[in-house]
Amino acid sequence: KKIDGLPATALGLVAQTTVSKGHENATAENGPWMITLDAPSFISIMQHTRNCALHEEVYRAYITRASSGDLDNTPIIN
């Protein structure tokens, strides 16, 4: 599994998020899972998953949010 190592409570949260985004059949056990950059999802992934590629993908998405397009905050930060 891509999110192997995630505890049951975190899987439940990720599945609940997925259901709220329109995937009515999402379950904690079987997915599909939608990972967001909100703190509960992000922190769970960073702390518990064993998949290094997933860690990197989520981390890079997190650190580059609001850094391009209409939501680019770079001028404010620099």
C-alpha positions in Angstrom: 0.0 0.0 0.0 1.1 3.5 -0.7 0.1 4.7 2.7 1.3 1.6 4.7 2.0 2.5 8.3 -0.8 5.0 8.8 -2.8 4.2 12.0 -6.4 3.3 11.8 -7.5 6.7 13.2 -5.6 8.5 10.5 -6.9 6.2 7.8 -10.4 7.0 9.0 -9.7 10.7 8.7 -8.3 10.4 5.2 -11.2 8.2 4.1 -13.7 10.7 5.6 -12.1 13.5 3.7 -12.3 11.4 0.5 -16.0 10.8 1.1 -16.6 14.5 1.7 -14.9 15.2 -1.7 -17.4 13.0 -3.5 -16.0 9.5 -3.4 -18.9 7.9 -1.5 -17.4 4.4 -1.4 -14.1 5.3 0.2 -13.2 3.3 3.2 -10.4 3.4 5.7 -9.5 -0.1 4.8 -9.6 -0.1 1.0 -9.5 3.6 -0.1 -9.4 5.4 -2.2 -7.7 7.9 0.1 -7.4 11.7 -0.5 -4.5 13.2 1.3 -4.8 17.0 1.9 -2.3 19.5 3.1 -4.4 20.3 6.2 -2.5 19.7 9.4 -4.1 16.4 10.5 -3.6 14.7 7.2 -0.1 16.2 6.5 1.2 15.4 10.0 -0.1 11.8 9.9 1.5 11.1 6.6 4.8 12.6 7.6 4.9 10.8 11.0 3.6 7.3 10.1 3.9 6.3 6.5 6.8 4.1 5.4 6.7 5.2 1.8 9.5 7.6 1.2 8.2 8.7 -2.2 4.9 9.6 -0.6 6.7 11.6 2.1 8.6 13.5 -0.5 5.5 14.2 -2.6 3.5 15.5 0.3 6.3 17.4 1.8 7.1 19.2 -1.5 3.4 20.0 -2.0 3.3 21.4 1.5 6.3 23.6 1.3 5.4 25.0 -2.1 1.8 25.8 -1.5 0.8 29.4 -2.3 4.0 29.9 -4.3 2.7 30.0 -7.8 -0.3 31.1 -9.8 -3.0 33.4 -8.4 -2.2 32.4 -4.9 1.5 33.2 -5.1 2.5 34.8 -1.8 6.2 34.9 -2.6 6.5 38.7 -2.8 4.9 39.0 0.6 7.2 36.4 2.2 10.4 37.7 0.6 
